[in-house]
Amino acid sequence: MGPTARIDLSALGHNLQQARAFAPGSRVYAVIKANAYGHGMLRVAPFLAGADALAVARVDEAVQLRQAGIDRPLLVLEGFFDAAELDAAAHYRLEVAVMQSEQLEILRQRPLTRPVACWLKVDSGMHRLGFQPAAVAAAWQALRDNPMVAGGVGLMTHLASADDPDDPATPAQLSTFRQLCRQFEAPRSIANSAGIIGWPEARAEWIRPGIMLYGASSMLGQSGEQIGLRPVMTLQSRLIAVNHFPKGSPIGYGGSWVCPEDMPVGVVAAGYGDGYPRHAPSGTPLLLNGRRVPLIGRVSMDMLNVDLRSQPQARVGDPAILWGQGLPAEEIAARAGTIAYELFCGVTQRVRIEEINGQG
Ligand SMILES: *Cc1c(COP(=O)(O)O)cnc(C)c1O
């Protein structure tokens, strides 16, 4: 007995429509990197058919999609790293981000079977990847002059702090990028989910939603549910033991939680070996029989304990939801000092997957 990740395939299309509703004039790259944030890249791709294109982080991921027969426009957000990856990009008709001079050099030297489509990535202030604003004109010209680069080069940037609607870093990035773009005739792409949800000016010709497609919001203090998104993944398991302990009994490893009175304590079959965060503190909610009960004590590899004082009638076999339907992953993540992205990506191999609502 262990947890199941139930994947609601119909929620993907719904969430994509919500992303489009935020940015009705924009075309959409549906971001399915990191195995679609743990949801299964090949599983979800067909259910995001309403997107104009797909995006992944790495060439390997894109090649896997092509080899599975997925023939849609496909952007590699981190671009190619060496000549072999560039060859693969040309061979598999991948669009690539170009963010540094090493890539321009490889592009200049490498004879390709066909031109590749490129997005020039600009560092407008995140200081991770991208050409500095002052270097963009030369990079742009190098791409335009290169016969191995397909026409219609785009300009792309990424926002560092869009999850916080009050952070002045975002207007600063938007202004830097907007001023730069005036010099070029090019489609632009700026917004990830937080940009789409929180920053109308970031919507531009192409948007790049990721986490919101899976039903979570990346805005601080706001759940996906609150903005009309539906959770795709529900991690669920069962109660495998119900015990009664006297006041003063320590619960679990280290005895970090002690029963304040005589009380029933349940054991749920889910732990960090399944991807439930070990740092979730006592008090983190689970849904047992559809109602909240608090986690108590330390999370083990295969199990965790819950306080059953509010459900003394609970029995072995009762269903427990760890996150998903009715219990936002964002909330569990915040309790554990992380983000929903990491919870989703961290679901482990041994967790069974159950697909629902796959028939249109
Ligand atoms: C991952 C990623 C996205 C999607 O981000 P979300 O926050 O999941 O919406 C968009 N653009 C780039 C460059 C990314 O790396």
The ligand as an ORCA input file, in Angstrom:
! r2SCAN-3c Opt
* xyz 0 1
  C      10.384     27.028    -16.776
  C      10.306     28.238    -17.619
  C       9.055     28.826    -17.901
  C       7.771     28.388    -17.232
  O       7.760     28.912    -15.922
  P       6.521     28.747    -14.925
  O       6.891     29.566    -13.756
  O       6.443     27.295    -14.600
  O       5.313     29.221    -15.643
  C       9.034     29.881    -18.789
  N      10.182     30.348    -19.366
  C      11.387     29.827    -19.093
  C      12.601     30.388    -19.742
  C      11.492     28.768    -18.207
  O      12.699     28.260    -17.933
*
